[in-house]
């Protein structure tokens, strides 16, 4: 009987996406070639083109996957949060959860922003990253709208402020390779929310 493959049960598409995700995060999109992705996935080069029209399509799938991962982490955190303030803090917790993944070469910051930095300004991938960041800010906005009086412009300003705090913390956490900045930012956000 032949030994079981470590990829047994996974489709070639899933293996390619998993390999690309690790390599894109570790080495960057431009530095990661098709040969490295197919070798890591354990598939023939033609399998990549059978599942993705181009490397750009694979990059788009990677960006969508990172977005979906974060949404899943937020949904899990939100499920245990009952008050709007707790749901706002759950956004910070979901980013902290993402930062604590077991990355092969350590945490390097937001995988979406890292990807966007490598893409042309009009690339669809950059637009997808922007939609993700806008969705995060919209989550903050919707929960703040439940806390503040209707008709106040503070909701939009405070949502932007919290989004900037989150992104700054994520950037510093990536530079330092440690999620502690995200936990500090969460504490700052909690203090802000206590004074509403």
Helices and strands as residue ranges (DSSP letters): H 12-27, H 34-41, H 45-51, H 55-79, H 84-99, H 111-118, H 124-147, H 154-176, H 180-194
